[in-house]
Amino acid sequence: MINFKYNTMDFINGIISKYNDKKYWKMKFKLQNNEVCNLKKIIYLIRMKRMESFNGASLGTRLNGGSFFKSKPKLPHGLKGIFISDYAQIGKNVTIYQQVTIGYDGIDWTKAPVIGDNVVIYPGAKITGDIVIGDNSVIGTNCVVFEDVPNNSLVVLEKPRIILKDRLD
């Protein structure tokens, strides 16, 4: 009898998206903590980049360094369109939804955001620059954040405006 380590839905999602959550993060933490030799690093990097590219994502994976994660983040929609800078630091118990960008400000690519613990980042949010997102904060859908956010904060967009155009006859 075959004994699968994963439940059936994880197995099916892994085949469809070419992303295996458990394997990806095991390799990520080994690269991050320099626990493997250079040849294995290259093999891990190739496998991880393949998973990322198939899902249109980049989680700051580099051979000697890259983004730093204190623990595996929750990715409710998988890797779909997530971009994280090579120099970003992500805290424990962070939830990141699809189409999120955590990147540098376009001037100095070594200065990337630091995300605190227990942060939730909703779909489409953009967090850029040398900023700190405090612990227990929530970043709302499609928010653009370029300033520090204190602990226990909620960041939301202003109410949308409706502009009516006069009909030309």
C-alpha positions as CSV (number, residue, x, y, z in Angstrom):
1,M,0.0,0.0,0.0
2,I,1.3,3.5,-0.9
3,N,1.5,6.0,2.0
4,F,1.3,9.6,0.8
5,K,2.6,12.3,3.1
6,Y,0.2,14.9,1.7
7,N,-3.6,15.0,1.6
8,T,-5.3,14.4,-1.8
9,M,-6.0,18.1,-2.5
10,D,-2.4,19.1,-1.9
11,F,-1.2,16.4,-4.2
12,I,-3.6,17.4,-7.0
13,N,-2.8,21.1,-6.6
14,G,0.9,20.3,-6.7
15,I,0.5,18.5,-10.0
16,I,-1.6,21.4,-11.5
17,S,0.5,24.3,-10.3
18,K,3.9,22.5,-10.3
19,Y,4.3,23.9,-6.8
20,N,4.9,21.6,-3.9
21,D,4.5,23.6,-0.7
22,K,6.4,21.3,1.6
23,K,9.3,20.6,-0.7
24,Y,9.6,24.3,-1.7
25,W,9.9,25.6,1.8
26,K,12.2,22.8,2.9
27,M,14.6,23.9,0.1
28,K,14.1,27.6,0.9
29,F,15.1,27.2,4.5
30,K,18.1,25.1,3.7
31,L,19.3,27.7,1.2
32,Q,18.5,30.5,3.7
33,N,20.5,28.9,6.5
34,N,23.4,27.7,4.3
35,E,22.9,24.1,5.3
36,V,23.9,22.5,2.0
37,C,26.9,22.4,-0.3
38,N,27.1,24.6,-3.4
39,L,26.1,21.8,-5.9
40,K,22.9,21.1,-3.9
41,K,22.3,24.9,-3.6
42,I,22.3,25.1,-7.4
43,I,20.0,22.1,-7.8
44,Y,17.6,23.6,-5.1
45,L,17.7,27.0,-6.8
46,I,16.8,25.5,-10.2
47,R,13.9,23.5,-8.8
48,M,12.6,26.5,-6.8
49,K,12.9,28.9,-9.7
50,R,11.0,26.5,-11.9
51,M,8.1,26.4,-9.3
52,E,8.1,30.2,-9.1
53,S,8.3,30.9,-12.8
54,F,5.4,28.5,-13.6
55,N,3.3,30.5,-11.1
56,G,4.5,34.0,-12.1
57,A,6.2,34.6,-8.8
58,S,9.5,35.3,-7.2
59,L,10.1,35.0,-3.5
60,G,13.5,36.5,-3.4
61,T,15.4,33.2,-4.0
62,R,19.1,33.6,-4.7
63,L,22.1,31.3,-4.4
64,N,23.8,33.0,-1.5
65,G,21.2,34.9,0.4
66,G,17.9,36.2,-0.8
67,S,14.8,37.1,1.2
68,F,14.7,36.0,4.8
69,F,11.6,34.2,6.3
70,K,11.4,33.6,10.0
71,S,8.8,30.9,9.3
72,K,6.8,29.6,6.3
73,P,4.2,32.1,5.4
74,K,0.6,31.2,4.7
75,L,-0.2,31.5,1.0
76,P,-3.9,30.8,0.7
77,H,-3.8,31.0,-3.1
78,G,-0.3,29.5,-3.6
79,L,2.5,31.5,-5.3
80,K,0.2,33.1,-7.8
81,G,1.9,36.4,-8.8
82,I,3.7,37.1,-5.6
83,F,6.9,39.1,-5.9
84,I,9.3,39.5,-2.9
85,S,12.6,41.4,-3.1
86,D,15.9,39.6,-2.5
87,Y,16.5,41.7,0.6
88,A,13.0,41.6,2.2
89,Q,12.6,40.2,5.7
90,I,9.3,38.4,6.5
91,G,8.3,37.7,10.1
92,K,6.5,34.7,11.6
93,N,2.9,33.7,10.9
94,V,2.5,36.1,7.9
95,T,-0.3,35.6,5.5
96,I,0.3,36.7,1.9
97,Y,-2.5,36.6,-0.7
98,Q,-2.1,36.6,-4.5
99,Q,-0.6,39.4,-6.6
100,V,1.3,41.0,-3.7
101,T,4.6,42.9,-4.3
102,I,7.1,43.4,-1.5
103,G,10.0,45.3,-3.2
104,Y,12.5,48.0,-3.2
105,D,11.6,51.6,-4.1
106,G,13.5,51.7,-7.4
107,I,16.5,53.7,-6.1
108,D,18.4,51.3,-3.8
109,W,17.6,47.7,-4.4
110,T,19.3,46.6,-1.2
111,K,16.7,48.4,0.9
112,A,13.6,46.4,1.1
113,P,10.7,46.2,3.5
114,V,10.8,44.4,6.8
115,I,7.4,42.7,7.6
116,G,6.7,42.0,11.2
117,D,5.1,38.9,12.8
118,N,1.4,38.0,12.4
119,V,0.8,40.4,9.4
120,V,-1.9,39.8,6.8
121,I,-1.3,41.2,3.3
122,Y,-4.4,41.1,1.2
123,P,-4.5,40.7,-2.7
124,G,-2.8,43.3,-4.8
125,A,-1.0,45.1,-2.1
126,K,2.2,46.8,-3.0
127,I,4.8,47.4,-0.2
128,T,7.9,49.3,-1.3
129,G,11.0,50.9,0.0
130,D,13.1,50.8,3.2
131,I,10.1,50.6,5.5
132,V,8.9,48.5,8.5
133,I,5.4,46.9,8.7
134,G,4.7,46.5,12.4
135,D,3.6,43.3,14.1
136,N,-0.1,42.3,14.0
137,S,-0.9,44.7,11.1
138,V,-3.3,44.2,8.2
139,I,-2.6,45.6,4.7
140,G,-5.8,45.9,2.8
141,T,-6.6,44.9,-0.8
142,N,-4.7,47.0,-3.5
143,C,-3.1,49.3,-0.9
144,V,0.2,50.9,-1.8
145,V,2.4,51.3,1.2
146,F,5.6,53.3,1.2
147,E,5.8,54.6,4.8
148,D,6.4,52.7,8.1
149,V,3.3,51.1,9.6
150,P,3.1,50.9,13.4
151,N,2.2,47.7,15.3
152,N,-1.5,46.7,15.4
153,S,-2.5,48.8,12.4
154,L,-5.0,48.5,9.6
155,V,-4.1,50.1,6.3
156,V,-7.0,50.6,3.8
157,L,-7.6,52.6,0.7
158,E,-9.6,55.8,0.6
159,K,-13.2,55.4,-0.6
160,P,-13.3,55.1,-4.4
161,R,-14.5,58.2,-6.3
162,I,-17.0,58.0,-9.2
163,I,-16.4,60.5,-11.9
164,L,-19.2,60.9,-14.4
165,K,-18.4,61.9,-17.9
166,D,-20.8,64.1,-19.8
167,R,-22.2,62.3,-22.8
168,L,-21.2,63.8,-26.1
169,D,-24.0,64.0,-28.6
